[in-house]
């Protein structure tokens, strides 16, 4: 079983498929490395695809202390994956919780990403939602420990921005629910308490986001309301960012619309690799705010 060790001695499970320029995929809260199967099947034909389970997601280690889960730790675990596999630079693709980690990785380690894909990013980021999101995260952590992950899969897994996957791909949704229910209740609760409930608001990070120099693609679903305004914030703040909004789509974008998601990411990567991805022109509306 391939494992690597983060710099705080937490072991992370990973899979390494294909060869070529590396792409690291960073999963969402309700997913794990298996959530990226439609992307690995596609991109491993031409790229080296690396997926891994975040701390708290077996077979990765499950630290007991919620303080060992944080936005900074999730950011640095991406770096640890690269370092352990002797990868200097890579394309990094993240969804939701993994998108926050990807964005922070781009802010903190500007020399490491070849490009960044930030998909479904923004839950709890808006100032009007922050207090509710933090309280909801703590409540869900308690429910995971008291009622188990099958209960969470049947409740959290059926939230409104998840049901688009159910309606588009019932078998795929059933598989998503089955895999979600297999997660560690302790690891998921600690992730909620230490990472989700404590992460800083994007609205407090404008200066850091403005400094990002790597090519960046933001992807949002038009029915994933909590991510739409934060996606516009990132687009307006980051000079190298482009925004793609997928129609009639919710949160699990890579599973809902795998062909469209793969095409968008592949076109984006090809454009960056050809040196054709350019920063937003100064004359564009909103650029003056920078």
C-alpha positions in Angstrom: 0.0 0.0 0.0 1.7 3.2 -1.1 2.1 5.7 1.7 4.0 8.9 2.1 4.7 10.9 5.3 3.8 14.5 5.8 6.2 16.7 7.6 4.3 16.3 10.9 4.6 12.5 10.6 1.1 11.8 9.4 1.0 9.1 6.8 -1.0 9.7 3.6 -2.2 7.1 1.2 -1.7 7.9 -2.5 -2.0 6.4 -6.0 0.3 7.3 -8.9 -1.0 6.5 -12.4 0.4 7.2 -15.8 3.5 9.1 -16.9 4.3 12.6 -18.1 3.8 16.0 -16.6 2.2 15.5 -13.1 -1.3 16.5 -12.2 -2.2 16.3 -8.5 -5.9 15.9 -7.6 -7.2 17.1 -4.2 -10.5 15.7 -3.1 -13.6 17.3 -1.5 -14.9 16.6 2.0 -17.5 14.0 1.0 -15.0 12.3 -1.4 -11.6 10.7 -1.4 -9.0 9.6 -3.9 -11.6 7.4 -5.6 -13.7 10.4 -6.5 -11.2 11.3 -9.2 -11.6 8.1 -11.2 -13.2 9.8 -14.2 -10.3 12.2 -14.4 -7.6 9.6 -13.8 -9.1 7.4 -16.6 -8.9 10.3 -18.9 -5.7 12.2 -18.0 -3.5 9.2 -17.3 -3.2 8.5 -21.0 -1.0 11.6 -21.3 -0.2 12.7 -17.8 1.1 11.4 -14.5 -2.0 11.5 -12.2 -1.5 11.6 -8.5 -4.5 11.2 -6.1 -4.3 10.9 -2.4 -6.5 10.7 0.7 -6.4 13.7 3.0 -5.5 13.1 6.7 -8.5 11.6 8.4 -9.5 9.5 5.4 -8.4 5.9 5.7 -6.1 4.3 4.6 -4.4 7.6 5.4 -3.8 8.1 9.1 -6.6 9.5 11.3 -5.0 11.8 14.0 -7.1 12.0 17.1 -6.4 15.7 17.7 -8.6 18.1 15.7 -5.7 20.7 15.9 -3.8 18.5 13.4 -6.4 19.3 10.8 -6.4 22.9 9.4 -6.4 25.0 6.3 -2.6 25.4 6.6 -2.1 21.7 7.1 -4.2 20.8 4.1 -2.2 23.3 2.0 1.1 21.9 3.2 0.0 18.3 2.6 -0.1 19.1 -1.1 3.5 20.2 -0.9 4.4 17.1 1.1 2.9 14.9 -1.7 5.1 16.7 -4.3 8.2 16.5 -2.1 7.7 12.8 -1.3 7.4 12.0 -4.9 10.3 14.2 -5.9 8.1 16.5 -8.0 9.2 20.1 -8.3 6.2 21.5 -10.1 2.7 20.1 -11.0 -0.7 21.1 -12.2 -3.0 21.0 -9.1 -6.8 20.3 -9.4 -9.0 20.7 -6.3 -12.7 20.4 -5.6 -14.5 22.1 -2.7 -12.4 21.5 0.4 -9.6 20.4 -1.9 -10.1 23.6 -3.9 -9.5 25.7 -0.8 -6.3 23.8 -0.2 -5.3 24.3 -3.9 -5.9 28.0 -3.7 -3.9 28.4 -0.5 -1.1 26.2 -2.0 -1.0 28.7 -4.9 -0.8 31.6 -2.5 1.9 30.2 -0.3 4.1 28.3 -2.8 4.0 30.3 -6.0 7.0 28.5 -7.5 5.4 25.0 -7.3 2.2 25.0 -9.3 2.3 24.8 -13.1 -1.4 25.7 -12.9 -4.3 25.6 -10.5 -7.9 24.5 -10.9 -10.2 25.7 -8.2 -13.6 24.0 -8.5 -16.7 24.3 -6.3 -14.9 26.6 -3.9 -16.7 29.0 -1.6 -18.8 27.3 1.1 -18.8 29.5 4.2 -16.7 32.1 2.5 -19.2 34.9 2.3 -19.4 37.1 5.4 -23.2 36.6 5.6 -22.8 32.8 5.6 -19.7 32.4 7.8 -21.3 32.2 11.3 -23.9 29.7 10.0 -21.3 27.6 8.2 -19.1 27.4 11.3 -22.0 26.4 13.5 -23.2 23.9 10.9 -19.8 22.3 10.7 -19.6 21.8 14.4 -23.1 20.3 14.5 -22.2 17.9 11.7 -19.1 16.9 13.5 -21.2 15.9 16.5 -23.7 14.0 14.3 -20.9 12.0 12.7 -19.6 10.8 16.0 -23.1 10.2 17.5 -24.9 8.8 14.4 -22.2 7.5 12.1 -21.3 8.1 8.5 -24.2 6.2 7.0 -26.5 8.8 8.6 -24.3 11.6 7.2 -24.3 10.1 3.7 -28.1 10.0 3.9 -28.4 13.6 5.0 -25.3 15.7 4.1 -24.9 13.6 1.0 -28.4 14.5 -0.1 -28.1 18.3 0.3 -29.6 20.4 -2.6 -26.3 20.9 -4.5 -25.7 17.2 -4.5 -29.0 16.2 -6.0 -28.0 17.2 -9.6 -25.7 14.2 -9.6 -28.6 12.0 -8.5 -30.8 13.2 -11.3 -28.1 13.0 -14.0 -26.5 9.7 -13.0 -28.4 7.7 -10.4 -25.9 4.8 -10.4 -23.0 7.3 -10.0 -24.8 9.0 -7.1 -25.4 5.6 -5.4 -21.7 4.9 -5.7 -20.9 8.4 -4.3 -23.2 7.7 -1.3 -21.7 4.2 -0.7 -18.1 5.5 -0.7 -19.0 8.5 1.5 -20.6 6.1 4.1 -17.3 4.2 4.3 -15.3 7.2 5.6 -14.0 7.4 9.2 -16.5 9.2 11.5 -13.6 10.3 13.7 -11.5 11.6 10.8 -14.5 13.3 9.2 -15.5 15.0 12.4 -12.0 16.2 13.1 -11.8 17.5 9.5 -15.0 19.5 10.1 -13.8 20.8 13.5 -10.2 21.6 12.7 -10.3 22.5 9.0 -13.8 23.4 7.7 -15.0 25.3 10.7 -11.8 27.2 11.2 -10.7 28.1 7.7 -10.3 31.8 6.9 -12.9 33.6 4.7 -11.8 34.2 1.2 -13.1 37.8 1.7 -10.3 38.4 4.1 -7.6 37.1 1.7 -7.9 39.5 -1.2 -4.2 40.7 -0.9 -2.9 37.1 -0.8 -5.1 36.0 -3.8 -4.1 39.1 -5.7 -0.5 37.9 -5.5 -1.1 34.6 -7.3 0.8 34.4 -10.5 0.1 30.8 -11.6 -2.5 30.3 -14.3 -5.8 29.6 -12.5 -9.2 28.2 -13.7 -12.2 28.6 -11.4 -15.1 26.2 -12.1 -18.6 26.6 -10.5 -22.0 25.0 -11.0 -24.8 27.5 -11.6 -27.0 25.6 -9.1 -24.3 25.6 -6.4 -25.3 28.9 -4.9 -22.8 29.1 -2.1 -19.9 29.1 -4.6 -21.1 31.6 -7.2 -20.3 34.9 -5.4 -16.9 33.6 -4.1 -16.1 32.4 -7.6 -16.7 35.9 -8.9 -14.6 37.3 -6.1 -11.7 35.1 -7.1 -12.1 36.0 -10.8 -12.2 39.7 -10.1 -9.2 39.5 -7.7 -6.8 37.2 -9.4 -5.3 38.5 -12.6 -4.4 35.1 -14.0 -7.9 33.6 -13.3 -10.7 32.6 -15.7 -14.1 31.5 -14.6 -16.2 28.7 -16.1 -19.8 28.2 -14.9 -21.4 24.8 -15.8 -25.1 25.0 -16.6 -27.6 23.0 -14.6 -24.9 21.8 -12.3 -24.4 21.5 -8.6 -21.4 20.7 -6.4 -19.8 17.4 -7.5 -18.8 18.9 -10.9 -16.2 16.3 -11.8 -18.7 13.5 -11.3 -21.8 15.3 -12.6 -20.2 16.4 -15.9 -17.0 14.4 -16.3 -16.6 14.9 -20.0 -17.2 18.7 -19.8 -15.1 19.0 -16.7 -12.2 17.0 -18.3 -12.4 19.1 -21.5 -12.3 22.4 -19.6 -9.3 21.3 -17.5 -7.5 19.7 -20.5 -7.9 22.8 -22.6 -6.8 24.9 -19.7 -3.7 22.8 -19.1 -2.8 22.7 -22.8 -3.1 26.5 -23.0 -0.8 27.0 -20.0 1.7 24.5 -21.4 1.9 26.3 -24.7 2.6 29.6 -22.9 -0.7 31.1 -24.2 -2.4 31.7 -20.8 -2.1 35.4 -20.2 -3.1 37.6 -17.2 -6.2 39.7 -17.4 -5.6 42.9 -19.5 -5.5 46.1 -17.4 -8.3 47.6 -19.4 -10.8 44.9 -18.5 -13.6 46.0 -16.2 -12.7 45.6 -12.6 -8.9 45.5 -13.2 -8.6 49.0 -11.8 -9.4 47.6 -8.3 -6.0 45.9 -8.4 
